[in-house]
Amino acid sequence: MTTYNLSFAGSGRVAGSLCRNLFRAGNRIRQIVSPDRKEGMLLARDCQASWSPDLEFDNPNDVIIVAVPDHELSGVLSAMKCHEASIVAHTAGSFGLDVFPERIRKKGVFYPLQTFSKGRDTDLRDLPFILESSQPGTGELLKSLAESVGGKPYFINEENRRMLHLAAVFVNNFSNFMLTAGKEITMRAGASFELLFPLIKETFSKALENGPENSQTGPAVRNDRNTIEKHMDLLSFSPELQNIYREVSESIITYYNNRNL
């Protein structure tokens, strides 16, 4: 298996997971560049690399992976200095190749379609990596890099990748907030959130097996207005949750009414 010389700009959740997994896969990590001294040095130690706060990559690298918050991406790419032969790839799902300055010729997108949390060692095996590149050779190297950690590479253009990123917000970020709301309501009932664990597991298992559109249950899909109003009354402690409940219920009713036409 081909291995590569890599460096990272960033030391946060995405950078940390990618860097450690790529290191364990046999790739050489040369440099971690991060303004966060503590996290940067920790990541560098774990991957036998050097750390620097300066966006200067002195050593030749096959790929420099830029894994920073979206609002910092343009500034980091504009400020970084690297060898012209190095491929520079960012990990943002909502940005394309146009975010790169013109002086960076070999550029790409290396977007892991996953949620990353601090302190969790995320398994990248079978994980979709959404790729884009400025030239075929760059794309082939990024593909090989994704495969080195057991990932599944997909070449998808910017417009469709942005739609995938939006879909990920719905299935991950919004669903997690619904779990947070459910936990708060459960605690108000004086019960443990663990009581809902079997329901949560069955909900997602069934959605994956049968398709979420075929797995909807509950008062809204039945258009049970009586139960919906009772739930609205129970949510009187939180106008915000009342609004969410109302909007989501109406969306479910409309979706399944239109589907059954």
N, C-alpha and C positions, 0 to 999 in steps of 0.2 A: 504494500500500500504506500502511495506517495505521501510524504509528510511535508509540511511547509513551515517557513519562518514567518511568524505573525507578531504584530504589535497591536495594542489597543489604546484608543482614546476613550477614557471613561473607566470607572471602577464601581459602578452601581449594580443594580440587580441583573440587568441584561448582560452587561459586560462581564460580571463575575461568573454567571452561569456559563456563558459561551466560552470564556477564557479557560475555566477549569475543565470543562468537557473537552475542548480542543486539545488542551495540554495532556489530559489522560489518554487521548486518542493517539498520542505520539508526536504531535506537532510541537515545534519549538516556539516558545513565547519569548520574544526578545525584550520588549519594553512595554510598560504600563504608564501612560500619561494621564494624570488626573490631578485636579486642584485639591482633592481630598487626600491629604497626606496619610491619614490613618488607614482608610480603605484601600488607597492605592498601593501602599507598602505591603499591606496584608495580602492583596491579590498577587502582587509581584513575588512575595515570599512563597505563596502556595504554588506558583507556576514557574519558579526559578528564573524570574525575569528581573530587570532593573526598573526602578520607578523614577519618574521625573514630573514636576509640575508644569514643565514647559512643552509646548506643542511642537517640538522638534524631534523628528525621528532620524537619527544619524545613521543607524545601521540599515543596510539593505533589507527590505522586507518583501516577501511575496505578496502579503496582504496586510493592510492596516484597517482594522475594524473600528469604526466610529460608533460607539454605543453611548449616546448622551441624550438627555431630555430633548424633546422636539424643539422647544423654544431656544435651545442652545446650539442646535445643529449647524445652522448657517454660519454663525460666528466662529465655531470651532473649525469648520472646513476652510473658511477664509483665512484663519490665522495659522493653520498647521503648515509645517515645512517638512517635506519628505523627498526622497529620491524619485525622479520622474518615472522610473521603471516600476515603482510599487503600485499595486492595485489598492485603491481606497474604496471601501464599501461601508455604507451606513446601514443601520438596523431599523430605521423608522418605516412603519407601514404607511404613513400618510404623506411621505415625500418621495420624489422621484430623482432622476438624474439632473434635473435642472437646478437643484440646490447646490451643486458643486461649482466652484469657480472654474473658469476656462483653463487655467494652468494645470489642473489635474486632468490628465488625459485618460488614464485607465481608472474607470470608476464603475461602481455597481451598487446594487441593493442586496442586502443579505438579511432578510426579514424573517425571524423565527416566529411562526404563528402560535404563540403560547403566552400565558401569563407567568410572570416571574415575581417572586417574593423573596425578601431578604431572609436568609437563614434556611431556605429550602434548596436542596440540591436537585434541581429539575432534571429528569431523565429526557434526553433529546432523541432517543431512539424512536423511529417512526414519526418524528415530528416534521410537519411540513415547513420547509424553508422556501419562502417566496423570493425569487431572484429576478434581477434585471441587470443588464450590463451594457456598457458602451461599445463593446466589440466581442466577437465570438470567443476569442481566447480567454478574455476576462471571465466570461460566463462559464466556460468549461472549468476554470480553476475554482470558481465559487461553488459550482456544482460538486466538484470533487471534495471541497472542504466540508460541505454539508453532509456528504456521504461518509466522511471520515468519522463522524460522531453518530452514524446510524440514521441520519435524517433523510427525508424524502424531498428532493429539490423539485420545484415547479417554476418554470419561467412564465411570468404573468406581467402584462404591461401595467403602467402606472395607474391608469384609470380603473382597471379591474382590481388592482391591489388595494386601492383606496376604498373600493366597495367592500372588499374582504375585511379590511381594517374596521370599517363601519359595522359589518356583520359581527365581528369579534366583540365590539363594544356591547351589542345587544345580548349575545349569548354568554358573555363573561361578566362585564362590568355591571350591566343592568340586572342580570340574574343574581349576582352576588349581593347587590343592594336589596333586592327582594328578600333574600335570606336574612339580611340584617334587620329589615322591617319585621319579618316573621319572628325573629328571635326577640325583638323588643316586645311584640305583642304577647309572645309566650311567657316572657318574664312578668308581664302585667297580670297574667293568669296565675302567677305563683308557681309555674311549672318549669321544668328543665327543658332547654332547647333540644336535648338529646331525644326527647319524645318524638321529635319530627325527623330524626335521622333516617328511619326506614322509609318514610314518605319521600324525603329528598332523594334518597338513592333510587327508589323505584321510579320517581318522576323522570330523572335523567336517563336511567337505564331504558325505560320504555320509549322515551323520545329518540334515543339512538337506535333502538331496534326497529321501531315501527314508523318513525318519522314524527316530529313534534306536531305537525298539522293533523295527524291521525290519533293523537294521544291526549287531546284537550279534554278535561273534565271540569266539573264545578258549576256553580250557579249561572255564570255568564254564558257559557256555551248552551245551557238549557233556557236561557233568557228568563231566569227565575227572579223576577223583579222583587218579589216579597223578601226572599233571602238577601238579595243585594241591599235593600233598604235597611234590613236589620243589621247587616254588617256596617253600613254607613253610620248607623246610630252608635254602634260599639266603638267606632273610630272617632267619636266626638272629642276625645282627648288630643287629637292631632289633625288639624285641618289639612296639613300637608299630606298625611297618609290618606285622608278622605279623598283628596283630589286625585292622588295616584290610583286609588281603588276605583274611583268613578271613571277616570280616563281609560284605564286598562280594561275594565269591564265593558265599556262601550265599544272599545276597539275589538274585543273578542266577539261581542254580539254582532257587530257589523261584518267582521271577517267571515264568520260562519253562516250568516244570513246570505251574504253574496256567494259563498261557496256552494250553498245548497240551491241556488237559483237554477 
